[in-house]
Amino acid sequence: MTQTKISSKAAPVKFSGVTKVYGSDVVAVDDINLEIEAGKLVTLLGPSGCGKTTTLRMIAGLEMATSGQILIGEEDVTKLPATDRDVSMVFQSYALFPHMTVLENVAYGLGFSGFPKSEAGDRARAGLELVGLKGYDKRLPSELSGGQQQRVAVARALVLEPQVLLFDEPLSNLDAKLRRQVREDIRAIQQDLGLTVVYVTHDQEEALAVSDEIVVMRNAAIAQIGTPRTLYDEPVDAFVADFIGEANLIPCNVTALDGPMAEIDVDGYRCQLPSRGLSTGAGQLAVRPARIALNEGTGFDAKIAKSTYVGVRMEYSLETSFGSMFAVQDDVQHPLEPGTAVQVSFRFPGPVLIPS
């Protein structure tokens, strides 16, 4: 097995019982405990107002914890100002100086850090080469595309060689194609250099694509921590199941238990799944749209309510006795028309039992 490269400066981050309260009663982050390994890219993911950006800003020193402790490496930085923390942050807005050249923008922080002008220029040029912008030294930000401007912002942060590199919604100003390209660039740079990166986004696909680990946040607290695959395949509850990619939440009955397995019944369709600690009785099933099979054997009855062609796949809205469902199918050559009766079953592994 190839060992992951870790930068000599990359440091772990640890939150112990950290709470952030604004005013007298607005709890933005509520008693969170979190450990981020050195050299890993960890994403804070959640809906607006869940506390993810506040958490990131507390690492940066732009917000101070009300209580608890924050460590970067072995150093307690809980009360340190941003200027005394060895971190760099890439903002959503890029924050490039429009009157400065690309090289001057990248070298700007190095000058404040005490580097001689010649060395700052050399390091800035190396940073631009690292992000694929060699030869762009003399251009102004206005002469660059949105994706190139974001790379300049990344280069400016990288040349400072921080212990931790922070990204705050870095791709939200880019179109879909550029988002995919730049997120791949960020991930490649992080892996090549072995950086510790903490990355904030509300975009589930983005989080799944770039992360070693994802921290899902809800209502100022942590809902679940895990690898992208763990969160997608084994969500702890309905919120995580529905937030990490789409999920159909379906009522079911757990009819029997056999060791770690449970037999479940969905409208007469029976199958076995890991019980995940649930007992017999009413339950809930999370099923990904791509893991629904239509007319591939015995299942439960449904009807096609809506059929949509989106190029690479068909999307179907289904009507069932217990409500609506959403399914996607790869077969675009033989679409099912609205009103068509179908048998719905599940592909395995796929459905997951979650607390109802």
HELIX and SHEET records of a PDB file:
HELIX    1   1 LYS A   52  ALA A   60  1                                   9    
HELIX    2   2 ALA A   82  ASP A   84  5                                   3    
HELIX    3   3 VAL A  102  PHE A  112  1                                  11    
HELIX    4   4 LYS A  117  LEU A  130  1                                  14    
HELIX    5   5 PRO A  141  GLU A  143  5                                   3    
HELIX    6   6 GLY A  146  LEU A  158  1                                  13    
HELIX    7   7 ALA A  176  LEU A  193  1                                  18    
HELIX    8   8 GLN A  204  VAL A  210  1                                   7    
HELIX    9   9 PRO A  228  ASP A  233  1                                   6    
HELIX   10  10 ALA A  238  PHE A  243  1                                   6    
HELIX   11  11 PRO A  289  ARG A  291  5                                   3    
SHEET    1   A 4 VAL A  26  ILE A  36  0                                        
SHEET    2   A 4 VAL A  13  TYR A  22 -1                                        
SHEET    3   A 4 SER A  67  ILE A  72 -1                                        
SHEET    4   A 4 GLU A  75  ASP A  76 -1                                        
SHEET    1   B 6 VAL A  87  VAL A  90  0                                        
SHEET    2   B 6 VAL A 164  ASP A 168  1                                        
SHEET    3   B 6 VAL A 197  THR A 201  1                                        
SHEET    4   B 6 LEU A  41  LEU A  45  1                                        
SHEET    5   B 6 GLU A 213  ARG A 218  1                                        
SHEET    6   B 6 ALA A 221  GLY A 226 -1                                        
SHEET    1   C 5 TYR A 269  PRO A 274  0                                        
SHEET    2   C 5 MET A 261  VAL A 266 -1                                        
SHEET    3   C 5 ASN A 248  ASP A 258 -1                                        
SHEET    4   C 5 GLY A 281  VAL A 287 -1                                        
SHEET    5   C 5 VAL A 352  ILE A 354 -1                                        
SHEET    1   D 5 ILE A 292  LEU A 294  0                                        
SHEET    2   D 5 ALA A 341  PHE A 346 -1                                        
SHEET    3   D 5 PHE A 300  TYR A 309 -1                                        
SHEET    4   D 5 MET A 314  THR A 320 -1                                        
SHEET    5   D 5 GLY A 323  GLN A 329 -1                                        
END                                                                             
